[in-house]
Amino acid sequence: MNRIKTFFQGLIKNVWFGIHTSFLASKFYFSMKMIILISTTVVPLVNIWLWKEVLNGIASYRANGQRLPLYLGIYLILQMSVYLLSQFGDYVNERYSDEVVFYIETVMMEKTSRMDLSFFDSAKMGDKVRHARSNFGILTETTWTVFEILSSLINVILTLVIVCAYEWWIGLVTFVLLIPYILYNKKRSEIKLKMEKEQLRDKRKIDYFCDVFFNNDVQFEMKLNDISSYFKSKYQAVWKKLFDVNRREDIRYHLINSLVMIMNVTGELLVLVVSIFHVINQKIGIGDLQYNLSMVSRLRSQSQELIKNVNNFLNNNTRLIELQEFLDIVPETEKSGNCIPSACPEIEFSNVSFRYPNTEQYVLKNCSFCIKPHEKVGLIGLNGAGKSTIIKLIFRFYDVEEGCIRLDGVDLREYDIYAVRRTFSVLFQDYVTYCLPLREIIALSDFGSRFDDKKLKRACDISGASDIIQGWEQGFDSILGRYYADNGKDLSGGQWQLLGLARAYFKDSEYMVLDEPSAALDPISEDRIFNQMYHLSEGRSLITISHRLSNTTLADRILVIGDGHIVEEGSHDTLLKQNGMYAHLFHLQADKYL
C-alpha cells in the first residue's frame, strides 16, 4: 500500500514539475495549447451529433428540412474551425517546444556551471548529466502527454456517457472489447521499461564508439594505425545485439496487438450489423447509424489514445525524474561567503588529506606548507604526486576531507568561492581551445576588458603570442578553430599554449598559477616565457608546476612533493646541497644535456 502511495505521489510531483516548468518557460504558448486542447476535445463531439442531424434531415427532408441548412452550416463552420485549430496548434506546438527547450537548456547550463568538479568525476553523476542532457526534450513531450491524457480521458468519459445514454449496449460492448487491449499494453509498458534499463549500458557503448569514430582528434590515430575497421566492428556487434532483442519483442507485440485489433473490429462490425437491422426496421434513421459507428470508433480510438499516452507518460516518468533530480542538486561549494581581505593572501595547507571521489588512494596525506604573499614558489614532484591537485583544492574545485586550507588565516570555505577564483590568474596544462574570436579567447579571464586592444596586445607581447597573429587581416577579431567557422584559423598545440599564457597575463591578478605552461613549447619559447614570467611577476605571487626543473631555478622557494606530502623545501641552491629527491631529479635531467 505504501509503495502504491509513494508511486502516485511521485507521479503527481512529476506532473506538477512538468506543467509548472513548461508554464515558466512559455506562458503565452502554454495558454494557447490549453485553449486548443479544450476546443479540439469538445468540437468533434458536437460535429458528430450535427452530422447525425444532417443525415437524418436529408433522409426526411420534407418533415425536418427547415433545420437542415442550419445544422449543415454549423457543421461546416465547426469543421473549418477544427482544421484551422489543427494548423494553429501545429504552429503553437513548434514555438512552445522551442521555448521550453531553450529554457531548460539555459537552466541546465547555469546549473552545470555551478557544479563541483567532484560531481563530474563520479560515473553515477556523469550518467545524471548525460541523462539530463538527453532528457530535457522529454519535458515538453511529457507535459504535452499530460494534456493529451486529460483530453483523451475527457473524450472517453463524455463519449461513453453519450453512447450509453443513447444505446447502452453499444457502450458496454465497446468497453468490454477494450479490456484485452488495456491489459496487454500495461504489460507491454512494463517490458519496455525493463528492456530500456537493461540496455542502458549497451546504448552507452554505441554512443561511445560513435563519438570515437567521428572525433577529429582520433581520426589521425585511426588512419595511422588502420584501426577504423576495429571500432566499426565493435559498434556493429553491440548494435546487432540490441537489434535482435528489440526485433523479437516487436514481432511479439505486433502479433498480439493484431489479435486485439481484430477483436475491436469485430465489436464495431457487431454494432454495424445491429444498427443496419434497426434502420431496415425503421427504428432509427441513417444518421443514427452513422452516429453509432462514429461514436464507437471514437470511443475505441480515444481509449487507445488514452492508454498510449498513459504508457508514454509512465515510460517518460523515469527520465523526467532524472531531469528533476539533476535540477534539484545543490552544489556543495556554492555558498555565499566573505570577500578575501587582501589581493595577495597568504596560503596555508594544514595537515590536508584528499582523495578523488570514488577512489580509495589518497593523493595528499597530512600535507602542510605555506606560501607567503609575493613569493615565487615552484611545485616539484613525480607524476601523480599531487601538484595539480593542490591547485585544484586552492580553487575549491574540490573540498578537503581532512585538515584545512586557509587564506590569510581564515578557512578557505568561509570565503565566497568566486571571490577566491578571481584572486588567481591560471593556466592549466590541459589547455582548452575554443572556436571564438581571438579577443574573446584571450579575454575569457577578464571578459569586461575584451575591447581593450592595448591590454590585449600587451598580454600577447608578454606571452610571445604576438608573432602568431602578425599579419592577420582581422587582427583580434579573427576566428580561431573551424568547428563552425570555415574561415577559422588553425593553430598548433604550442601556439594555443601561448594564447593560454596570454589569457593568464590578461587577467592581471596578484596571484599567477601556471601548471606546466611550457608543455607544448619549443626550448626557445620556453626560456623566453619563464624569464619574462619571473621578471613581470615582481610584487606578485607566482606558483609554477613544471617537470623541467631548469624552469624552477629562479623560484624563491621550491616545494618537493612525494608520498602525498612535502618531503623537501627550500631554494634551488639549498635543495642541491641537501642532495635529496630534488637534487636527484635535477641532476638526472641535467645529465641529459651534458
LUMNURO-500022 format. One record per residue (C-alpha): z, x, y; residue in one letter. Coordinates in Angstrom, 1 decimal. Layout:
BEGIN
{r {Z X Y} "A"}
...
END
This chain:
BEGIN
{r {0.0 0.0 0.0} "M"}
{r {0.9 2.8 2.4} "N"}
{r {-2.4 4.6 1.6} "R"}
{r {-4.3 1.4 2.5} "I"}
{r {-2.3 1.1 5.7} "K"}
{r {-2.9 4.7 6.6} "T"}
{r {-6.6 4.3 5.8} "F"}
{r {-7.1 1.3 8.1} "F"}
{r {-5.0 2.9 10.8} "Q"}
{r {-7.3 5.9 10.7} "G"}
{r {-10.4 3.7 10.8} "L"}
{r {-9.1 1.8 13.9} "I"}
{r {-8.2 5.1 15.6} "K"}
{r {-11.7 6.4 14.9} "N"}
{r {-13.4 3.2 16.1} "V"}
{r {-11.4 3.3 19.3} "W"}
{r {-12.2 7.1 19.7} "F"}
{r {-15.9 6.4 19.3} "G"}
{r {-16.0 3.4 21.6} "I"}
{r {-13.8 5.0 24.3} "H"}
{r {-15.6 8.3 24.3} "T"}
{r {-19.0 6.7 24.4} "S"}
{r {-17.9 4.5 27.3} "F"}
{r {-16.7 7.5 29.3} "L"}
{r {-20.0 9.3 28.6} "A"}
{r {-22.2 6.5 29.8} "S"}
{r {-20.5 3.4 31.3} "K"}
{r {-23.8 1.8 32.5} "F"}
{r {-25.8 2.1 29.3} "Y"}
{r {-22.8 1.2 27.2} "F"}
{r {-22.5 -2.1 29.1} "S"}
{r {-26.2 -2.7 28.7} "M"}
{r {-26.0 -2.2 25.0} "K"}
{r {-23.2 -4.7 24.8} "M"}
{r {-25.3 -7.3 26.6} "I"}
{r {-28.3 -6.6 24.5} "I"}
{r {-26.2 -6.8 21.3} "L"}
{r {-24.8 -10.3 22.2} "I"}
{r {-28.3 -11.5 23.2} "S"}
{r {-30.0 -10.3 20.1} "T"}
{r {-27.3 -11.9 17.9} "T"}
{r {-27.5 -15.4 19.4} "V"}
{r {-31.1 -15.8 20.4} "V"}
{r {-32.6 -15.5 16.9} "P"}
{r {-30.4 -18.2 15.5} "L"}
{r {-31.4 -20.5 18.4} "V"}
{r {-35.0 -19.7 17.7} "N"}
{r {-34.8 -20.6 14.0} "I"}
{r {-33.4 -24.0 14.9} "W"}
{r {-36.0 -24.6 17.6} "L"}
{r {-38.8 -23.7 15.2} "W"}
{r {-37.5 -26.2 12.8} "K"}
{r {-37.6 -28.9 15.5} "E"}
{r {-41.2 -27.8 16.5} "V"}
{r {-42.4 -28.1 12.9} "L"}
{r {-40.7 -31.4 12.4} "N"}
{r {-42.2 -32.6 15.7} "G"}
{r {-45.7 -31.6 14.6} "I"}
{r {-45.3 -33.4 11.3} "A"}
{r {-44.1 -36.6 13.0} "S"}
{r {-45.8 -36.2 16.4} "Y"}
{r {-46.1 -39.9 17.1} "R"}
{r {-42.4 -40.5 16.5} "A"}
{r {-40.9 -37.4 18.1} "N"}
{r {-43.8 -35.9 20.1} "G"}
{r {-42.1 -36.3 23.5} "Q"}
{r {-39.7 -33.3 22.7} "R"}
{r {-42.3 -31.1 21.1} "L"}
{r {-43.6 -29.4 24.3} "P"}
{r {-40.0 -28.8 25.5} "L"}
{r {-38.9 -27.2 22.2} "Y"}
{r {-42.2 -25.2 21.9} "L"}
{r {-41.8 -23.9 25.5} "G"}
{r {-38.2 -22.9 25.0} "I"}
{r {-39.1 -21.2 21.7} "Y"}
{r {-41.9 -19.2 23.2} "L"}
{r {-39.7 -18.1 26.1} "I"}
{r {-36.9 -17.0 23.8} "L"}
{r {-39.4 -15.2 21.5} "Q"}
{r {-40.8 -13.4 24.5} "M"}
{r {-37.2 -12.6 25.7} "S"}
{r {-36.4 -11.2 22.2} "V"}
{r {-39.4 -8.9 22.4} "Y"}
{r {-38.6 -7.8 25.9} "L"}
{r {-34.9 -7.2 24.9} "L"}
{r {-36.1 -5.1 22.0} "S"}
{r {-38.2 -2.9 24.2} "Q"}
{r {-35.5 -2.6 26.8} "F"}
{r {-33.0 -2.0 24.0} "G"}
{r {-35.1 1.0 22.8} "D"}
{r {-35.1 2.5 26.3} "Y"}
{r {-31.3 1.9 26.7} "V"}
{r {-30.7 3.5 23.3} "N"}
{r {-32.6 6.6 24.2} "E"}
{r {-30.8 7.0 27.5} "R"}
{r {-27.5 6.1 26.0} "Y"}
{r {-27.8 8.7 23.2} "S"}
{r {-28.9 11.4 25.7} "D"}
{r {-25.9 10.9 27.9} "E"}
{r {-23.4 10.7 25.1} "V"}
{r {-24.8 13.9 23.5} "V"}
{r {-24.8 15.7 26.9} "F"}
{r {-21.2 14.5 27.4} "Y"}
{r {-20.0 15.7 24.0} "I"}
{r {-21.8 19.0 24.2} "E"}
{r {-20.3 19.7 27.6} "T"}
{r {-16.8 18.8 26.3} "V"}
{r {-17.2 21.0 23.3} "M"}
{r {-18.5 23.9 25.3} "M"}
{r {-15.4 23.6 27.6} "E"}
{r {-13.1 23.3 24.5} "K"}
{r {-14.7 26.3 22.8} "T"}
{r {-14.5 28.5 25.8} "S"}
{r {-10.7 28.0 25.9} "R"}
{r {-10.1 28.6 22.1} "M"}
{r {-8.2 31.6 20.9} "D"}
{r {-10.2 34.2 19.0} "L"}
{r {-7.9 33.7 16.1} "S"}
{r {-9.4 30.2 15.8} "F"}
{r {-12.8 31.7 15.1} "F"}
{r {-11.5 34.3 12.7} "D"}
{r {-10.4 31.6 10.3} "S"}
{r {-13.0 30.5 7.8} "A"}
{r {-11.5 27.0 7.9} "K"}
{r {-11.5 26.9 11.6} "M"}
{r {-15.0 28.2 11.7} "G"}
{r {-16.1 25.3 9.5} "D"}
{r {-14.4 23.0 12.0} "K"}
{r {-16.6 24.4 14.8} "V"}
{r {-19.8 24.2 12.7} "R"}
{r {-19.0 20.7 11.6} "H"}
{r {-18.1 19.6 15.1} "A"}
{r {-21.4 21.0 16.4} "R"}
{r {-23.4 19.3 13.7} "S"}
{r {-21.5 16.1 14.1} "N"}
{r {-21.5 15.4 17.8} "F"}
{r {-24.6 13.3 17.3} "G"}
{r {-22.6 11.3 14.9} "I"}
{r {-20.6 9.9 17.8} "L"}
{r {-23.4 7.9 19.2} "T"}
{r {-24.6 6.8 15.7} "E"}
{r {-21.1 5.8 14.7} "T"}
{r {-20.4 3.9 17.9} "T"}
{r {-23.6 2.0 17.6} "W"}
{r {-22.8 1.4 14.0} "T"}
{r {-19.6 -0.3 15.0} "V"}
{r {-21.5 -2.6 17.3} "F"}
{r {-24.1 -3.3 14.6} "E"}
{r {-21.2 -4.2 12.2} "I"}
{r {-19.9 -6.6 14.8} "L"}
{r {-23.3 -8.1 15.3} "S"}
{r {-24.0 -8.4 11.6} "S"}
{r {-20.6 -9.9 11.0} "L"}
{r {-21.0 -12.5 13.7} "I"}
{r {-24.5 -13.3 12.4} "N"}
{r {-23.3 -13.6 8.8} "V"}
{r {-20.4 -15.9 9.8} "I"}
{r {-22.4 -18.1 12.1} "L"}
{r {-25.4 -18.3 9.7} "T"}
{r {-23.1 -19.1 6.8} "L"}
{r {-21.2 -21.8 8.7} "V"}
{r {-24.5 -23.4 9.9} "I"}
{r {-26.1 -23.2 6.4} "V"}
{r {-23.0 -24.7 4.7} "C"}
{r {-22.8 -27.4 7.3} "A"}
{r {-26.4 -28.3 6.7} "Y"}
{r {-26.7 -27.6 2.9} "E"}
{r {-23.5 -26.3 1.4} "W"}
{r {-25.1 -25.4 -1.9} "W"}
{r {-27.6 -23.0 -0.2} "I"}
{r {-24.8 -21.0 1.3} "G"}
{r {-22.9 -20.8 -2.0} "L"}
{r {-26.0 -19.7 -4.0} "V"}
{r {-26.9 -17.0 -1.4} "T"}
{r {-23.3 -15.7 -1.2} "F"}
{r {-22.8 -15.5 -4.9} "V"}
{r {-26.0 -13.6 -5.4} "L"}
{r {-24.9 -11.1 -2.7} "L"}
{r {-21.7 -10.1 -4.6} "I"}
{r {-23.5 -7.6 -7.0} "P"}
{r {-25.2 -6.0 -4.0} "Y"}
{r {-21.9 -5.7 -2.2} "I"}
{r {-20.1 -4.2 -5.2} "L"}
{r {-22.8 -1.7 -6.1} "Y"}
{r {-23.2 -0.4 -2.5} "N"}
{r {-19.5 0.1 -2.3} "K"}
{r {-19.7 2.3 -5.4} "K"}
{r {-22.8 4.0 -4.1} "R"}
{r {-21.0 4.9 -0.9} "S"}
{r {-18.1 6.5 -2.8} "E"}
{r {-20.5 8.5 -4.9} "I"}
{r {-22.5 9.7 -1.9} "K"}
{r {-19.3 10.8 -0.1} "L"}
{r {-18.1 12.7 -3.1} "K"}
{r {-21.5 14.4 -3.5} "M"}
{r {-21.5 15.5 0.1} "E"}
{r {-18.1 17.1 -0.2} "K"}
{r {-19.2 18.9 -3.5} "E"}
{r {-22.5 20.1 -1.9} "Q"}
{r {-21.0 21.4 1.3} "L"}
{r {-20.8 25.0 0.1} "R"}
{r {-24.4 24.9 -1.1} "D"}
{r {-25.6 23.4 2.2} "K"}
{r {-23.9 26.3 4.0} "R"}
{r {-25.7 28.7 1.7} "K"}
{r {-29.0 27.1 2.6} "I"}
{r {-28.2 27.3 6.3} "D"}
{r {-27.2 31.0 5.9} "Y"}
{r {-30.3 32.0 4.1} "F"}
{r {-32.5 30.2 6.7} "C"}
{r {-30.6 31.9 9.6} "D"}
{r {-31.0 35.3 7.9} "V"}
{r {-34.7 34.8 7.2} "F"}
{r {-35.6 33.7 10.7} "F"}
{r {-33.3 36.2 12.5} "N"}
{r {-35.4 38.6 14.6} "N"}
{r {-32.9 41.4 14.1} "D"}
{r {-33.0 41.0 10.4} "V"}
{r {-36.8 40.9 10.2} "Q"}
{r {-37.0 44.7 10.8} "F"}
{r {-35.0 45.5 7.8} "E"}
{r {-36.7 42.8 5.7} "M"}
{r {-40.1 44.4 6.3} "K"}
{r {-38.8 47.9 5.9} "L"}
{r {-37.3 47.2 2.5} "N"}
{r {-39.7 44.5 1.5} "D"}
{r {-36.8 42.1 0.6} "I"}
{r {-38.2 38.8 2.1} "S"}
{r {-39.0 37.5 -1.4} "S"}
{r {-35.4 38.2 -2.4} "Y"}
{r {-34.0 36.0 0.3} "F"}
{r {-36.7 33.4 -0.3} "K"}
{r {-35.7 33.2 -4.0} "S"}
{r {-32.0 32.8 -3.1} "K"}
{r {-32.9 29.9 -0.8} "Y"}
{r {-35.1 28.3 -3.3} "Q"}
{r {-32.5 28.5 -6.1} "A"}
{r {-29.9 26.7 -4.1} "V"}
{r {-32.3 24.2 -2.7} "W"}
{r {-33.6 23.3 -6.2} "K"}
{r {-30.0 22.8 -7.4} "K"}
{r {-29.4 20.3 -4.6} "L"}
{r {-32.8 18.6 -5.0} "F"}
{r {-32.3 18.0 -8.8} "D"}
{r {-28.8 16.4 -8.3} "V"}
{r {-30.0 14.2 -5.4} "N"}
{r {-33.1 13.2 -7.2} "R"}
{r {-31.2 11.9 -10.3} "R"}
{r {-28.8 9.9 -8.1} "E"}
{r {-31.7 8.5 -6.0} "D"}
{r {-33.5 7.3 -9.2} "I"}
{r {-30.4 5.6 -10.4} "R"}
{r {-29.8 4.0 -7.0} "Y"}
{r {-33.4 2.6 -6.7} "H"}
{r {-33.4 1.2 -10.2} "L"}
{r {-30.1 -0.7 -9.8} "I"}
{r {-31.0 -1.7 -6.3} "N"}
{r {-34.3 -3.1 -7.5} "S"}
{r {-32.5 -5.3 -10.1} "L"}
{r {-30.1 -6.6 -7.4} "V"}
{r {-33.0 -7.4 -5.1} "M"}
{r {-34.7 -9.3 -7.9} "I"}
{r {-31.6 -11.4 -8.2} "M"}
{r {-31.6 -12.1 -4.5} "N"}
{r {-35.3 -13.1 -4.5} "V"}
{r {-34.6 -15.4 -7.4} "T"}
{r {-32.0 -17.1 -5.3} "G"}
{r {-34.5 -17.6 -2.5} "E"}
{r {-37.1 -19.0 -4.9} "L"}
{r {-34.4 -21.5 -6.1} "L"}
{r {-33.8 -22.6 -2.5} "V"}
{r {-37.6 -22.8 -2.0} "L"}
{r {-38.2 -25.0 -5.2} "V"}
{r {-35.3 -27.4 -4.4} "V"}
{r {-36.4 -27.6 -0.7} "S"}
{r {-40.0 -28.4 -1.7} "I"}
{r {-38.8 -31.1 -4.1} "F"}
{r {-36.8 -32.7 -1.2} "H"}
{r {-39.9 -32.5 1.0} "V"}
{r {-42.0 -34.2 -1.6} "I"}
{r {-39.4 -36.9 -1.9} "N"}
{r {-39.3 -37.2 1.9} "Q"}
{r {-35.6 -36.3 2.1} "K"}
{r {-36.3 -33.5 4.5} "I"}
{r {-39.2 -32.5 6.8} "G"}
{r {-41.4 -29.5 6.6} "I"}
{r {-39.4 -28.0 9.5} "G"}
{r {-36.3 -28.3 7.4} "D"}
{r {-38.0 -26.5 4.6} "L"}
{r {-38.8 -23.6 6.9} "Q"}
{r {-35.3 -23.8 8.3} "Y"}
{r {-33.7 -23.5 4.9} "N"}
{r {-35.8 -20.5 3.9} "L"}
{r {-35.3 -18.7 7.3} "S"}
{r {-31.6 -19.2 7.2} "M"}
{r {-31.3 -18.0 3.6} "V"}
{r {-33.5 -15.0 4.4} "S"}
{r {-31.4 -14.2 7.5} "R"}
{r {-28.1 -14.6 5.6} "L"}
{r {-29.3 -12.2 3.0} "R"}
{r {-30.8 -9.7 5.4} "S"}
{r {-27.7 -9.8 7.7} "Q"}
{r {-25.3 -9.5 4.8} "S"}
{r {-27.2 -6.5 3.6} "Q"}
{r {-27.3 -5.0 7.1} "E"}
{r {-23.6 -5.5 7.3} "L"}
{r {-22.9 -3.7 4.1} "I"}
{r {-25.3 -0.9 5.0} "K"}
{r {-23.6 -0.5 8.4} "N"}
{r {-20.1 -0.5 6.9} "V"}
{r {-21.2 2.2 4.4} "N"}
{r {-22.8 4.2 7.1} "N"}
{r {-19.6 4.0 9.1} "F"}
{r {-17.4 5.0 6.2} "L"}
{r {-19.7 7.9 5.4} "N"}
{r {-19.7 9.0 9.1} "N"}
{r {-15.9 8.4 9.4} "N"}
{r {-15.1 11.8 7.8} "T"}
{r {-17.5 13.5 10.2} "R"}
{r {-16.0 11.6 13.1} "L"}
{r {-12.6 12.7 12.1} "I"}
{r {-13.7 16.4 12.1} "E"}
{r {-15.1 16.0 15.6} "L"}
{r {-12.0 14.3 16.8} "Q"}
{r {-9.8 17.0 15.2} "E"}
{r {-11.7 19.7 16.9} "F"}
{r {-11.5 17.9 20.3} "L"}
{r {-7.7 17.4 19.8} "D"}
{r {-7.0 21.1 19.2} "I"}
{r {-4.8 22.5 21.9} "V"}
{r {-5.4 26.3 22.4} "P"}
{r {-2.2 28.1 21.7} "E"}
{r {-2.6 30.6 24.5} "T"}
{r {-3.7 28.1 27.1} "E"}
{r {-0.6 27.7 29.1} "K"}
{r {-0.1 27.9 32.8} "S"}
{r {2.0 30.8 33.8} "G"}
{r {2.8 33.3 36.6} "N"}
{r {0.4 35.4 38.5} "C"}
{r {0.6 39.1 38.0} "I"}
{r {2.7 40.7 40.8} "P"}
{r {0.6 43.8 41.2} "S"}
{r {-3.1 44.5 40.9} "A"}
{r {-2.4 47.5 38.6} "C"}
{r {0.5 46.6 36.4} "P"}
{r {2.4 48.9 34.0} "E"}
{r {1.5 48.0 30.4} "I"}
{r {4.2 48.4 27.8} "E"}
{r {4.0 47.8 24.0} "F"}
{r {7.4 47.4 22.4} "S"}
{r {7.6 47.5 18.6} "N"}
{r {4.4 45.5 18.3} "V"}
{r {3.2 44.4 14.9} "S"}
{r {0.0 42.5 14.3} "F"}
{r {-2.4 41.4 11.6} "R"}
{r {-5.5 39.3 11.9} "Y"}
{r {-5.5 35.7 10.8} "P"}
{r {-5.8 35.2 7.0} "N"}
{r {-5.2 38.8 6.3} "T"}
{r {-2.2 40.5 4.7} "E"}
{r {-2.6 44.0 6.0} "Q"}
{r {-1.0 44.9 9.4} "Y"}
{r {-3.4 46.6 11.9} "V"}
{r {-0.4 47.6 14.1} "L"}
{r {3.1 48.1 12.8} "K"}
{r {6.0 48.8 15.2} "N"}
{r {3.6 50.2 17.8} "C"}
{r {5.2 51.3 21.1} "S"}
{r {3.8 53.1 24.1} "F"}
{r {3.5 52.7 27.9} "C"}
{r {0.6 53.0 30.3} "I"}
{r {1.6 53.7 33.9} "K"}
{r {-0.3 52.4 37.0} "P"}
{r {-3.3 54.5 38.0} "H"}
{r {-3.1 56.5 34.8} "E"}
{r {-6.2 57.6 32.8} "K"}
{r {-5.5 57.1 29.1} "V"}
{r {-7.6 57.8 26.0} "G"}
{r {-7.0 55.9 22.7} "L"}
{r {-8.0 58.0 19.7} "I"}
{r {-7.9 57.2 16.0} "G"}
{r {-9.9 56.7 12.9} "L"}
{r {-12.0 53.6 12.2} "N"}
{r {-9.7 50.6 11.7} "G"}
{r {-6.7 52.4 13.3} "A"}
{r {-6.2 49.5 15.8} "G"}
{r {-7.7 50.9 19.0} "K"}
{r {-9.8 47.9 19.9} "S"}
{r {-7.0 45.6 18.6} "T"}
{r {-4.7 47.0 21.3} "I"}
{r {-7.2 46.0 23.9} "I"}
{r {-7.6 42.5 22.5} "K"}
{r {-3.9 42.0 22.4} "L"}
{r {-3.6 43.0 26.1} "I"}
{r {-6.2 40.4 27.0} "F"}
{r {-4.4 37.8 24.8} "R"}
{r {-7.4 37.2 22.6} "F"}
{r {-4.6 37.1 20.0} "Y"}
{r {-0.8 36.9 20.3} "D"}
{r {1.5 39.4 18.7} "V"}
{r {3.5 38.4 15.6} "E"}
{r {6.4 40.7 16.2} "E"}
{r {7.5 42.8 19.2} "G"}
{r {6.5 42.3 22.8} "C"}
{r {3.8 43.3 25.2} "I"}
{r {4.9 43.5 28.9} "R"}
{r {3.2 43.7 32.2} "L"}
{r {5.4 45.1 34.9} "D"}
{r {8.4 44.4 32.6} "G"}
{r {7.6 40.8 32.0} "V"}
{r {6.4 39.3 28.7} "D"}
{r {2.6 39.0 28.7} "L"}
{r {2.9 35.4 27.5} "R"}
{r {4.7 34.4 30.7} "E"}
{r {1.6 35.1 32.8} "Y"}
{r {-1.4 32.9 33.3} "D"}
{r {-3.9 34.0 30.7} "I"}
{r {-6.9 34.0 33.1} "Y"}
{r {-4.8 36.0 35.7} "A"}
{r {-4.3 38.6 33.1} "V"}
{r {-8.0 38.9 32.2} "R"}
{r {-9.0 39.0 35.9} "R"}
{r {-7.0 42.2 36.2} "T"}
{r {-9.3 44.2 34.0} "F"}
{r {-12.9 45.3 34.0} "S"}
{r {-14.0 45.8 30.4} "V"}
{r {-16.9 46.9 28.3} "L"}
{r {-16.7 46.5 24.5} "F"}
{r {-18.8 48.4 22.1} "Q"}
{r {-20.3 45.2 20.8} "D"}
{r {-22.1 44.5 24.0} "Y"}
{r {-23.6 41.0 24.2} "V"}
{r {-27.1 40.7 25.6} "T"}
{r {-28.3 37.6 27.5} "Y"}
{r {-31.6 36.1 28.3} "C"}
{r {-30.9 35.8 32.1} "L"}
{r {-31.9 37.2 35.4} "P"}
{r {-30.7 40.8 35.9} "L"}
{r {-28.4 39.9 38.8} "R"}
{r {-26.6 37.3 36.8} "E"}
{r {-26.2 39.6 33.8} "I"}
{r {-24.6 42.2 35.9} "I"}
{r {-22.6 39.7 38.0} "A"}
{r {-21.1 37.9 35.0} "L"}
{r {-17.9 39.8 35.6} "S"}
{r {-17.8 38.6 39.3} "D"}
{r {-20.2 35.8 39.5} "F"}
{r {-19.5 34.8 43.0} "G"}
{r {-20.9 38.0 44.2} "S"}
{r {-24.2 37.8 42.3} "R"}
{r {-26.3 37.7 45.5} "F"}
{r {-24.7 40.8 47.0} "D"}
{r {-27.6 43.2 46.4} "D"}
{r {-25.7 46.2 47.8} "K"}
{r {-22.9 45.7 45.4} "K"}
{r {-25.4 45.2 42.5} "L"}
{r {-27.3 48.4 43.5} "K"}
{r {-24.0 50.4 43.7} "R"}
{r {-23.0 49.3 40.2} "A"}
{r {-26.4 50.2 38.8} "C"}
{r {-26.3 53.6 40.5} "D"}
{r {-22.8 54.4 39.2} "I"}
{r {-23.7 53.3 35.6} "S"}
{r {-27.1 55.0 35.6} "G"}
{r {-28.9 51.7 35.2} "A"}
{r {-31.0 52.2 38.4} "S"}
{r {-33.6 54.2 36.6} "D"}
{r {-34.2 51.2 34.3} "I"}
{r {-35.1 48.7 37.0} "I"}
{r {-37.0 51.1 39.2} "Q"}
{r {-40.4 49.7 39.9} "G"}
{r {-39.7 46.2 38.6} "W"}
{r {-41.6 43.8 40.9} "E"}
{r {-38.9 41.1 40.8} "Q"}
{r {-36.0 43.6 41.0} "G"}
{r {-32.7 41.9 40.4} "F"}
{r {-34.4 38.6 39.7} "D"}
{r {-36.2 39.9 36.7} "S"}
{r {-35.5 38.0 33.4} "I"}
{r {-34.2 40.2 30.6} "L"}
{r {-34.9 39.2 27.0} "G"}
{r {-37.6 37.0 25.5} "R"}
{r {-35.6 34.3 23.8} "Y"}
{r {-37.1 31.7 26.1} "Y"}
{r {-38.9 33.7 28.7} "A"}
{r {-42.4 35.1 27.7} "D"}
{r {-42.3 37.5 30.6} "N"}
{r {-38.8 38.7 29.9} "G"}
{r {-38.1 42.5 29.9} "K"}
{r {-37.3 44.1 26.6} "D"}
{r {-34.7 46.8 26.7} "L"}
{r {-33.4 49.4 24.2} "S"}
{r {-29.8 49.4 23.0} "G"}
{r {-28.9 52.3 25.3} "G"}
{r {-30.4 50.5 28.3} "Q"}
{r {-28.4 47.4 27.6} "W"}
{r {-25.3 49.6 27.3} "Q"}
{r {-25.9 51.0 30.8} "L"}
{r {-26.2 47.4 32.1} "L"}
{r {-22.9 46.6 30.4} "G"}
{r {-21.3 49.5 32.2} "L"}
{r {-22.8 48.2 35.5} "A"}
{r {-21.2 44.9 34.8} "R"}
{r {-17.8 46.6 34.3} "A"}
{r {-18.1 48.5 37.5} "Y"}
{r {-19.3 45.4 39.4} "F"}
{r {-16.0 43.6 38.8} "K"}
{r {-14.3 46.4 40.8} "D"}
{r {-10.9 45.8 39.2} "S"}
{r {-7.9 48.1 39.4} "E"}
{r {-7.9 48.5 35.6} "Y"}
{r {-11.0 49.6 33.7} "M"}
{r {-11.2 49.4 30.0} "V"}
{r {-14.2 51.0 28.1} "L"}
{r {-14.4 50.6 24.3} "D"}
{r {-17.0 53.1 23.1} "E"}
{r {-19.0 52.8 26.3} "P"}
{r {-21.5 55.5 25.2} "S"}
{r {-22.1 54.3 21.7} "A"}
{r {-25.9 53.8 22.3} "A"}
{r {-26.4 56.5 25.0} "L"}
{r {-28.1 59.9 24.7} "D"}
{r {-25.9 63.0 25.4} "P"}
{r {-27.2 63.5 28.9} "I"}
{r {-26.4 59.9 29.9} "S"}
{r {-23.1 60.0 28.1} "E"}
{r {-22.0 63.1 30.0} "D"}
{r {-23.1 61.7 33.3} "R"}
{r {-21.3 58.4 32.7} "I"}
{r {-18.0 59.9 31.7} "F"}
{r {-17.9 62.3 34.6} "N"}
{r {-18.7 59.5 37.1} "Q"}
{r {-16.2 57.2 35.4} "M"}
{r {-13.3 59.6 35.8} "Y"}
{r {-14.3 60.5 39.3} "H"}
{r {-14.7 56.9 40.5} "L"}
{r {-11.5 55.7 38.9} "S"}
{r {-9.3 57.8 41.2} "E"}
{r {-6.5 55.5 42.3} "G"}
{r {-7.2 53.1 39.4} "R"}
{r {-6.1 52.8 35.8} "S"}
{r {-8.6 53.7 33.1} "L"}
{r {-8.3 53.1 29.3} "I"}
{r {-11.1 54.6 27.2} "T"}
{r {-11.8 54.4 23.5} "I"}
{r {-14.2 56.9 22.1} "S"}
{r {-14.9 58.6 18.8} "H"}
{r {-16.4 61.5 20.7} "R"}
{r {-13.3 63.4 21.6} "L"}
{r {-15.0 65.5 24.3} "S"}
{r {-15.0 62.4 26.4} "N"}
{r {-11.2 62.2 26.4} "T"}
{r {-10.5 65.7 27.6} "T"}
{r {-10.3 64.5 31.3} "L"}
{r {-7.7 61.8 30.5} "A"}
{r {-4.2 62.2 31.9} "D"}
{r {-2.8 61.3 28.5} "R"}
{r {-4.2 60.7 25.0} "I"}
{r {-2.6 58.3 22.6} "L"}
{r {-3.4 59.1 18.9} "V"}
{r {-3.1 56.0 16.6} "I"}
{r {-2.5 56.3 12.9} "G"}
{r {-1.0 54.0 10.3} "D"}
{r {-0.7 51.3 12.9} "G"}
{r {1.4 53.2 15.5} "H"}
{r {1.3 56.1 17.9} "I"}
{r {1.6 59.3 16.0} "V"}
{r {0.8 61.7 18.9} "E"}
{r {0.6 61.5 22.7} "E"}
{r {0.0 63.9 25.5} "G"}
{r {-2.7 65.7 27.4} "S"}
{r {-5.7 67.3 25.7} "H"}
{r {-4.2 70.8 26.0} "D"}
{r {-0.7 69.7 24.8} "T"}
{r {-2.1 68.0 21.7} "L"}
{r {-4.3 71.0 20.9} "L"}
{r {-1.1 73.2 21.0} "K"}
{r {0.7 70.7 18.7} "Q"}
{r {-2.1 71.3 16.1} "N"}
{r {-1.7 67.9 14.7} "G"}
{r {-4.1 65.0 14.0} "M"}
{r {-5.8 65.2 17.4} "Y"}
{r {-6.4 68.9 17.1} "A"}
{r {-7.8 68.5 13.6} "H"}
{r {-10.2 65.8 14.7} "L"}
{r {-11.2 67.7 17.9} "F"}
{r {-11.9 70.9 16.0} "H"}
{r {-13.8 69.0 13.3} "L"}
{r {-16.2 67.7 15.9} "Q"}
{r {-16.3 70.9 18.0} "A"}
{r {-17.3 73.0 15.0} "D"}
{r {-20.4 70.9 14.6} "K"}
{r {-21.7 72.3 17.9} "Y"}
{r {-20.8 76.0 17.1} "L"}
END
